[in-house]
Amino acid sequence: MIAGLRKDIKVQQEVNLHNIPTMYEIARYIEGKIRQILEPDRTWLQQDGIYGSS
């Protein structure tokens, strides 16, 4: 997770932690990164009640 955030900064992604203006938008950005990490295992996580259906 942290490595991905650092990578976005290093390669100057259009959106990264250095250019997001509000804490709300930072939270949404990090939420999106977490979802990217969890997505490949979504079916299994849902079966175990770990990943919501939203």
LUMLUMDREN-2810 file (N, C-alpha, C; in Angstrom, 1 decimal):
<atoms>
<atom><aa>M</aa><ch>A</ch><at>N</at><xx>0.8</xx><yy>-1.2</yy><zz>0.0</zz></atom>
<atom><aa>M</aa><ch>A</ch><at>CA</at><xx>0.0</xx><yy>0.0</yy><zz>0.0</zz></atom>
<atom><aa>M</aa><ch>A</ch><at>C</at><xx>0.9</xx><yy>1.3</yy><zz>0.0</zz></atom>
<atom><aa>I</aa><ch>A</ch><at>N</at><xx>1.8</xx><yy>1.3</yy><zz>1.0</zz></atom>
<atom><aa>I</aa><ch>A</ch><at>CA</at><xx>2.6</xx><yy>2.5</yy><zz>1.1</zz></atom>
<atom><aa>I</aa><ch>A</ch><at>C</at><xx>3.5</xx><yy>2.6</yy><zz>-0.1</zz></atom>
<atom><aa>A</aa><ch>A</ch><at>N</at><xx>4.0</xx><yy>1.5</yy><zz>-0.6</zz></atom>
<atom><aa>A</aa><ch>A</ch><at>CA</at><xx>4.9</xx><yy>1.5</yy><zz>-1.8</zz></atom>
<atom><aa>A</aa><ch>A</ch><at>C</at><xx>4.1</xx><yy>2.0</yy><zz>-3.0</zz></atom>
<atom><aa>G</aa><ch>A</ch><at>N</at><xx>2.9</xx><yy>1.7</yy><zz>-3.1</zz></atom>
<atom><aa>G</aa><ch>A</ch><at>CA</at><xx>2.1</xx><yy>2.2</yy><zz>-4.2</zz></atom>
<atom><aa>G</aa><ch>A</ch><at>C</at><xx>1.9</xx><yy>3.7</yy><zz>-4.2</zz></atom>
<atom><aa>L</aa><ch>A</ch><at>N</at><xx>1.7</xx><yy>4.2</yy><zz>-3.0</zz></atom>
<atom><aa>L</aa><ch>A</ch><at>CA</at><xx>1.5</xx><yy>5.7</yy><zz>-2.8</zz></atom>
<atom><aa>L</aa><ch>A</ch><at>C</at><xx>2.8</xx><yy>6.4</yy><zz>-3.1</zz></atom>
<atom><aa>R</aa><ch>A</ch><at>N</at><xx>3.9</xx><yy>5.8</yy><zz>-2.7</zz></atom>
<atom><aa>R</aa><ch>A</ch><at>CA</at><xx>5.3</xx><yy>6.4</yy><zz>-3.0</zz></atom>
<atom><aa>R</aa><ch>A</ch><at>C</at><xx>5.5</xx><yy>6.4</yy><zz>-4.5</zz></atom>
<atom><aa>K</aa><ch>A</ch><at>N</at><xx>5.2</xx><yy>5.3</yy><zz>-5.1</zz></atom>
<atom><aa>K</aa><ch>A</ch><at>CA</at><xx>5.4</xx><yy>5.1</yy><zz>-6.6</zz></atom>
<atom><aa>K</aa><ch>A</ch><at>C</at><xx>4.6</xx><yy>6.2</yy><zz>-7.3</zz></atom>
<atom><aa>D</aa><ch>A</ch><at>N</at><xx>3.4</xx><yy>6.4</yy><zz>-6.9</zz></atom>
<atom><aa>D</aa><ch>A</ch><at>CA</at><xx>2.6</xx><yy>7.5</yy><zz>-7.6</zz></atom>
<atom><aa>D</aa><ch>A</ch><at>C</at><xx>3.3</xx><yy>8.8</yy><zz>-7.5</zz></atom>
<atom><aa>I</aa><ch>A</ch><at>N</at><xx>3.9</xx><yy>9.1</yy><zz>-6.4</zz></atom>
<atom><aa>I</aa><ch>A</ch><at>CA</at><xx>4.6</xx><yy>10.4</yy><zz>-6.2</zz></atom>
<atom><aa>I</aa><ch>A</ch><at>C</at><xx>5.8</xx><yy>10.4</yy><zz>-7.1</zz></atom>
<atom><aa>K</aa><ch>A</ch><at>N</at><xx>6.6</xx><yy>9.3</yy><zz>-7.0</zz></atom>
<atom><aa>K</aa><ch>A</ch><at>CA</at><xx>7.9</xx><yy>9.2</yy><zz>-7.8</zz></atom>
<atom><aa>K</aa><ch>A</ch><at>C</at><xx>7.7</xx><yy>9.4</yy><zz>-9.3</zz></atom>
<atom><aa>V</aa><ch>A</ch><at>N</at><xx>6.7</xx><yy>8.7</yy><zz>-9.8</zz></atom>
<atom><aa>V</aa><ch>A</ch><at>CA</at><xx>6.5</xx><yy>8.8</yy><zz>-11.3</zz></atom>
<atom><aa>V</aa><ch>A</ch><at>C</at><xx>5.5</xx><yy>9.9</yy><zz>-11.7</zz></atom>
<atom><aa>Q</aa><ch>A</ch><at>N</at><xx>5.2</xx><yy>10.7</yy><zz>-10.7</zz></atom>
<atom><aa>Q</aa><ch>A</ch><at>CA</at><xx>4.4</xx><yy>11.9</yy><zz>-10.9</zz></atom>
<atom><aa>Q</aa><ch>A</ch><at>C</at><xx>3.1</xx><yy>11.7</yy><zz>-11.6</zz></atom>
<atom><aa>Q</aa><ch>A</ch><at>N</at><xx>2.3</xx><yy>10.7</yy><zz>-11.0</zz></atom>
<atom><aa>Q</aa><ch>A</ch><at>CA</at><xx>1.0</xx><yy>10.4</yy><zz>-11.4</zz></atom>
<atom><aa>Q</aa><ch>A</ch><at>C</at><xx>0.2</xx><yy>11.7</yy><zz>-11.4</zz></atom>
<atom><aa>E</aa><ch>A</ch><at>N</at><xx>-0.8</xx><yy>11.9</yy><zz>-12.2</zz></atom>
<atom><aa>E</aa><ch>A</ch><at>CA</at><xx>-1.6</xx><yy>13.1</yy><zz>-12.2</zz></atom>
<atom><aa>E</aa><ch>A</ch><at>C</at><xx>-2.2</xx><yy>13.4</yy><zz>-10.8</zz></atom>
<atom><aa>V</aa><ch>A</ch><at>N</at><xx>-2.6</xx><yy>12.3</yy><zz>-10.2</zz></atom>
<atom><aa>V</aa><ch>A</ch><at>CA</at><xx>-3.2</xx><yy>12.4</yy><zz>-8.8</zz></atom>
<atom><aa>V</aa><ch>A</ch><at>C</at><xx>-2.3</xx><yy>11.6</yy><zz>-7.9</zz></atom>
<atom><aa>N</aa><ch>A</ch><at>N</at><xx>-1.7</xx><yy>12.3</yy><zz>-6.9</zz></atom>
<atom><aa>N</aa><ch>A</ch><at>CA</at><xx>-0.9</xx><yy>11.6</yy><zz>-5.8</zz></atom>
<atom><aa>N</aa><ch>A</ch><at>C</at><xx>-1.1</xx><yy>12.4</yy><zz>-4.5</zz></atom>
<atom><aa>L</aa><ch>A</ch><at>N</at><xx>-0.5</xx><yy>11.9</yy><zz>-3.5</zz></atom>
<atom><aa>L</aa><ch>A</ch><at>CA</at><xx>-0.6</xx><yy>12.5</yy><zz>-2.2</zz></atom>
<atom><aa>L</aa><ch>A</ch><at>C</at><xx>-0.1</xx><yy>14.0</yy><zz>-2.1</zz></atom>
<atom><aa>H</aa><ch>A</ch><at>N</at><xx>0.8</xx><yy>14.3</yy><zz>-3.0</zz></atom>
<atom><aa>H</aa><ch>A</ch><at>CA</at><xx>1.4</xx><yy>15.7</yy><zz>-3.0</zz></atom>
<atom><aa>H</aa><ch>A</ch><at>C</at><xx>0.5</xx><yy>16.7</yy><zz>-3.6</zz></atom>
<atom><aa>N</aa><ch>A</ch><at>N</at><xx>-0.5</xx><yy>16.3</yy><zz>-4.4</zz></atom>
<atom><aa>N</aa><ch>A</ch><at>CA</at><xx>-1.4</xx><yy>17.3</yy><zz>-5.0</zz></atom>
<atom><aa>N</aa><ch>A</ch><at>C</at><xx>-2.9</xx><yy>17.2</yy><zz>-4.8</zz></atom>
<atom><aa>I</aa><ch>A</ch><at>N</at><xx>-3.2</xx><yy>16.4</yy><zz>-3.8</zz></atom>
<atom><aa>I</aa><ch>A</ch><at>CA</at><xx>-4.7</xx><yy>16.3</yy><zz>-3.4</zz></atom>
<atom><aa>I</aa><ch>A</ch><at>C</at><xx>-4.9</xx><yy>17.4</yy><zz>-2.4</zz></atom>
<atom><aa>P</aa><ch>A</ch><at>N</at><xx>-5.9</xx><yy>18.3</yy><zz>-2.6</zz></atom>
<atom><aa>P</aa><ch>A</ch><at>CA</at><xx>-6.1</xx><yy>19.5</yy><zz>-1.8</zz></atom>
<atom><aa>P</aa><ch>A</ch><at>C</at><xx>-6.8</xx><yy>19.3</yy><zz>-0.4</zz></atom>
<atom><aa>T</aa><ch>A</ch><at>N</at><xx>-7.6</xx><yy>18.2</yy><zz>-0.2</zz></atom>
<atom><aa>T</aa><ch>A</ch><at>CA</at><xx>-8.3</xx><yy>18.1</yy><zz>1.0</zz></atom>
<atom><aa>T</aa><ch>A</ch><at>C</at><xx>-8.2</xx><yy>16.7</yy><zz>1.6</zz></atom>
<atom><aa>M</aa><ch>A</ch><at>N</at><xx>-8.4</xx><yy>16.7</yy><zz>3.0</zz></atom>
<atom><aa>M</aa><ch>A</ch><at>CA</at><xx>-8.3</xx><yy>15.4</yy><zz>3.7</zz></atom>
<atom><aa>M</aa><ch>A</ch><at>C</at><xx>-9.3</xx><yy>14.4</yy><zz>3.2</zz></atom>
<atom><aa>Y</aa><ch>A</ch><at>N</at><xx>-10.5</xx><yy>14.9</yy><zz>2.8</zz></atom>
<atom><aa>Y</aa><ch>A</ch><at>CA</at><xx>-11.6</xx><yy>14.1</yy><zz>2.3</zz></atom>
<atom><aa>Y</aa><ch>A</ch><at>C</at><xx>-11.1</xx><yy>13.4</yy><zz>1.0</zz></atom>
<atom><aa>E</aa><ch>A</ch><at>N</at><xx>-10.6</xx><yy>14.2</yy><zz>0.1</zz></atom>
<atom><aa>E</aa><ch>A</ch><at>CA</at><xx>-10.1</xx><yy>13.6</yy><zz>-1.2</zz></atom>
<atom><aa>E</aa><ch>A</ch><at>C</at><xx>-8.9</xx><yy>12.7</yy><zz>-1.0</zz></atom>
<atom><aa>I</aa><ch>A</ch><at>N</at><xx>-8.1</xx><yy>12.9</yy><zz>0.0</zz></atom>
<atom><aa>I</aa><ch>A</ch><at>CA</at><xx>-7.0</xx><yy>12.0</yy><zz>0.3</zz></atom>
<atom><aa>I</aa><ch>A</ch><at>C</at><xx>-7.6</xx><yy>10.7</yy><zz>0.8</zz></atom>
<atom><aa>A</aa><ch>A</ch><at>N</at><xx>-8.6</xx><yy>10.7</yy><zz>1.7</zz></atom>
<atom><aa>A</aa><ch>A</ch><at>CA</at><xx>-9.2</xx><yy>9.5</yy><zz>2.2</zz></atom>
<atom><aa>A</aa><ch>A</ch><at>C</at><xx>-9.8</xx><yy>8.7</yy><zz>1.0</zz></atom>
<atom><aa>R</aa><ch>A</ch><at>N</at><xx>-10.5</xx><yy>9.4</yy><zz>0.1</zz></atom>
<atom><aa>R</aa><ch>A</ch><at>CA</at><xx>-11.1</xx><yy>8.7</yy><zz>-1.1</zz></atom>
<atom><aa>R</aa><ch>A</ch><at>C</at><xx>-10.0</xx><yy>8.1</yy><zz>-1.9</zz></atom>
<atom><aa>Y</aa><ch>A</ch><at>N</at><xx>-8.9</xx><yy>8.8</yy><zz>-2.1</zz></atom>
<atom><aa>Y</aa><ch>A</ch><at>CA</at><xx>-7.8</xx><yy>8.3</yy><zz>-2.9</zz></atom>
<atom><aa>Y</aa><ch>A</ch><at>C</at><xx>-7.2</xx><yy>7.0</yy><zz>-2.3</zz></atom>
<atom><aa>I</aa><ch>A</ch><at>N</at><xx>-7.0</xx><yy>7.1</yy><zz>-1.0</zz></atom>
<atom><aa>I</aa><ch>A</ch><at>CA</at><xx>-6.5</xx><yy>5.9</yy><zz>-0.3</zz></atom>
<atom><aa>I</aa><ch>A</ch><at>C</at><xx>-7.5</xx><yy>4.7</yy><zz>-0.3</zz></atom>
<atom><aa>E</aa><ch>A</ch><at>N</at><xx>-8.8</xx><yy>5.1</yy><zz>-0.2</zz></atom>
<atom><aa>E</aa><ch>A</ch><at>CA</at><xx>-9.8</xx><yy>4.0</yy><zz>-0.3</zz></atom>
<atom><aa>E</aa><ch>A</ch><at>C</at><xx>-9.7</xx><yy>3.3</yy><zz>-1.7</zz></atom>
<atom><aa>G</aa><ch>A</ch><at>N</at><xx>-9.5</xx><yy>4.1</yy><zz>-2.7</zz></atom>
<atom><aa>G</aa><ch>A</ch><at>CA</at><xx>-9.4</xx><yy>3.5</yy><zz>-4.0</zz></atom>
<atom><aa>G</aa><ch>A</ch><at>C</at><xx>-8.2</xx><yy>2.6</yy><zz>-4.2</zz></atom>
<atom><aa>K</aa><ch>A</ch><at>N</at><xx>-7.1</xx><yy>3.0</yy><zz>-3.6</zz></atom>
<atom><aa>K</aa><ch>A</ch><at>CA</at><xx>-5.9</xx><yy>2.2</yy><zz>-3.6</zz></atom>
<atom><aa>K</aa><ch>A</ch><at>C</at><xx>-6.1</xx><yy>0.9</yy><zz>-2.9</zz></atom>
<atom><aa>I</aa><ch>A</ch><at>N</at><xx>-6.8</xx><yy>1.0</yy><zz>-1.7</zz></atom>
<atom><aa>I</aa><ch>A</ch><at>CA</at><xx>-7.1</xx><yy>-0.3</yy><zz>-0.9</zz></atom>
<atom><aa>I</aa><ch>A</ch><at>C</at><xx>-8.0</xx><yy>-1.2</yy><zz>-1.7</zz></atom>
<atom><aa>R</aa><ch>A</ch><at>N</at><xx>-9.0</xx><yy>-0.6</yy><zz>-2.4</zz></atom>
<atom><aa>R</aa><ch>A</ch><at>CA</at><xx>-9.9</xx><yy>-1.4</yy><zz>-3.2</zz></atom>
<atom><aa>R</aa><ch>A</ch><at>C</at><xx>-9.1</xx><yy>-2.1</yy><zz>-4.4</zz></atom>
<atom><aa>Q</aa><ch>A</ch><at>N</at><xx>-8.2</xx><yy>-1.4</yy><zz>-5.0</zz></atom>
<atom><aa>Q</aa><ch>A</ch><at>CA</at><xx>-7.3</xx><yy>-2.0</yy><zz>-6.0</zz></atom>
<atom><aa>Q</aa><ch>A</ch><at>C</at><xx>-6.6</xx><yy>-3.2</yy><zz>-5.5</zz></atom>
<atom><aa>I</aa><ch>A</ch><at>N</at><xx>-6.1</xx><yy>-3.1</yy><zz>-4.3</zz></atom>
<atom><aa>I</aa><ch>A</ch><at>CA</at><xx>-5.3</xx><yy>-4.2</yy><zz>-3.7</zz></atom>
<atom><aa>I</aa><ch>A</ch><at>C</at><xx>-6.3</xx><yy>-5.4</yy><zz>-3.4</zz></atom>
<atom><aa>L</aa><ch>A</ch><at>N</at><xx>-7.4</xx><yy>-5.1</yy><zz>-2.9</zz></atom>
<atom><aa>L</aa><ch>A</ch><at>CA</at><xx>-8.4</xx><yy>-6.2</yy><zz>-2.5</zz></atom>
<atom><aa>L</aa><ch>A</ch><at>C</at><xx>-9.1</xx><yy>-6.8</yy><zz>-3.7</zz></atom>
<atom><aa>E</aa><ch>A</ch><at>N</at><xx>-9.3</xx><yy>-6.1</yy><zz>-4.7</zz></atom>
<atom><aa>E</aa><ch>A</ch><at>CA</at><xx>-10.1</xx><yy>-6.6</yy><zz>-5.8</zz></atom>
<atom><aa>E</aa><ch>A</ch><at>C</at><xx>-9.8</xx><yy>-8.0</yy><zz>-6.4</zz></atom>
<atom><aa>P</aa><ch>A</ch><at>N</at><xx>-8.6</xx><yy>-8.4</yy><zz>-6.6</zz></atom>
<atom><aa>P</aa><ch>A</ch><at>CA</at><xx>-8.3</xx><yy>-9.7</yy><zz>-7.1</zz></atom>
<atom><aa>P</aa><ch>A</ch><at>C</at><xx>-8.9</xx><yy>-10.8</yy><zz>-6.2</zz></atom>
<atom><aa>D</aa><ch>A</ch><at>N</at><xx>-9.0</xx><yy>-10.6</yy><zz>-4.9</zz></atom>
<atom><aa>D</aa><ch>A</ch><at>CA</at><xx>-9.5</xx><yy>-11.6</yy><zz>-4.0</zz></atom>
<atom><aa>D</aa><ch>A</ch><at>C</at><xx>-10.9</xx><yy>-11.3</yy><zz>-3.5</zz></atom>
<atom><aa>R</aa><ch>A</ch><at>N</at><xx>-11.6</xx><yy>-10.5</yy><zz>-4.2</zz></atom>
<atom><aa>R</aa><ch>A</ch><at>CA</at><xx>-12.9</xx><yy>-10.0</yy><zz>-3.8</zz></atom>
<atom><aa>R</aa><ch>A</ch><at>C</at><xx>-13.9</xx><yy>-11.1</yy><zz>-3.4</zz></atom>
<atom><aa>T</aa><ch>A</ch><at>N</at><xx>-14.0</xx><yy>-12.1</yy><zz>-4.3</zz></atom>
<atom><aa>T</aa><ch>A</ch><at>CA</at><xx>-14.9</xx><yy>-13.2</yy><zz>-4.1</zz></atom>
<atom><aa>T</aa><ch>A</ch><at>C</at><xx>-14.7</xx><yy>-13.9</yy><zz>-2.8</zz></atom>
<atom><aa>W</aa><ch>A</ch><at>N</at><xx>-13.4</xx><yy>-14.2</yy><zz>-2.6</zz></atom>
<atom><aa>W</aa><ch>A</ch><at>CA</at><xx>-13.0</xx><yy>-15.0</yy><zz>-1.3</zz></atom>
<atom><aa>W</aa><ch>A</ch><at>C</at><xx>-13.2</xx><yy>-14.1</yy><zz>-0.1</zz></atom>
<atom><aa>L</aa><ch>A</ch><at>N</at><xx>-12.9</xx><yy>-12.8</yy><zz>-0.2</zz></atom>
<atom><aa>L</aa><ch>A</ch><at>CA</at><xx>-13.1</xx><yy>-11.9</yy><zz>0.9</zz></atom>
<atom><aa>L</aa><ch>A</ch><at>C</at><xx>-14.6</xx><yy>-11.7</yy><zz>1.3</zz></atom>
<atom><aa>Q</aa><ch>A</ch><at>N</at><xx>-15.4</xx><yy>-11.7</yy><zz>0.3</zz></atom>
<atom><aa>Q</aa><ch>A</ch><at>CA</at><xx>-16.9</xx><yy>-11.6</yy><zz>0.5</zz></atom>
<atom><aa>Q</aa><ch>A</ch><at>C</at><xx>-17.4</xx><yy>-12.8</yy><zz>1.2</zz></atom>
<atom><aa>Q</aa><ch>A</ch><at>N</at><xx>-16.9</xx><yy>-14.0</yy><zz>0.7</zz></atom>
<atom><aa>Q</aa><ch>A</ch><at>CA</at><xx>-17.4</xx><yy>-15.2</yy><zz>1.3</zz></atom>
<atom><aa>Q</aa><ch>A</ch><at>C</at><xx>-17.0</xx><yy>-15.3</yy><zz>2.8</zz></atom>
<atom><aa>D</aa><ch>A</ch><at>N</at><xx>-15.9</xx><yy>-14.7</yy><zz>3.2</zz></atom>
<atom><aa>D</aa><ch>A</ch><at>CA</at><xx>-15.5</xx><yy>-14.7</yy><zz>4.6</zz></atom>
<atom><aa>D</aa><ch>A</ch><at>C</at><xx>-16.0</xx><yy>-13.5</yy><zz>5.3</zz></atom>
<atom><aa>G</aa><ch>A</ch><at>N</at><xx>-16.8</xx><yy>-12.6</yy><zz>4.7</zz></atom>
<atom><aa>G</aa><ch>A</ch><at>CA</at><xx>-17.4</xx><yy>-11.5</yy><zz>5.3</zz></atom>
<atom><aa>G</aa><ch>A</ch><at>C</at><xx>-16.5</xx><yy>-10.3</yy><zz>5.6</zz></atom>
<atom><aa>I</aa><ch>A</ch><at>N</at><xx>-15.4</xx><yy>-10.3</yy><zz>4.8</zz></atom>
<atom><aa>I</aa><ch>A</ch><at>CA</at><xx>-14.3</xx><yy>-9.3</yy><zz>5.0</zz></atom>
<atom><aa>I</aa><ch>A</ch><at>C</at><xx>-14.5</xx><yy>-8.1</yy><zz>4.1</zz></atom>
<atom><aa>Y</aa><ch>A</ch><at>N</at><xx>-15.1</xx><yy>-8.3</yy><zz>2.9</zz></atom>
<atom><aa>Y</aa><ch>A</ch><at>CA</at><xx>-15.2</xx><yy>-7.3</yy><zz>1.9</zz></atom>
<atom><aa>Y</aa><ch>A</ch><at>C</at><xx>-16.6</xx><yy>-7.0</yy><zz>1.6</zz></atom>
<atom><aa>G</aa><ch>A</ch><at>N</at><xx>-17.1</xx><yy>-5.7</yy><zz>1.8</zz></atom>
<atom><aa>G</aa><ch>A</ch><at>CA</at><xx>-18.5</xx><yy>-5.4</yy><zz>1.6</zz></atom>
<atom><aa>G</aa><ch>A</ch><at>C</at><xx>-18.9</xx><yy>-5.5</yy><zz>0.1</zz></atom>
<atom><aa>S</aa><ch>A</ch><at>N</at><xx>-20.2</xx><yy>-5.4</yy><zz>-0.1</zz></atom>
<atom><aa>S</aa><ch>A</ch><at>CA</at><xx>-20.7</xx><yy>-5.6</yy><zz>-1.5</zz></atom>
<atom><aa>S</aa><ch>A</ch><at>C</at><xx>-20.8</xx><yy>-4.3</yy><zz>-2.2</zz></atom>
<atom><aa>S</aa><ch>A</ch><at>N</at><xx>-20.4</xx><yy>-3.2</yy><zz>-1.6</zz></atom>
<atom><aa>S</aa><ch>A</ch><at>CA</at><xx>-20.5</xx><yy>-1.9</yy><zz>-2.3</zz></atom>
<atom><aa>S</aa><ch>A</ch><at>C</at><xx>-19.5</xx><yy>-1.7</yy><zz>-3.4</zz></atom>
</atoms>
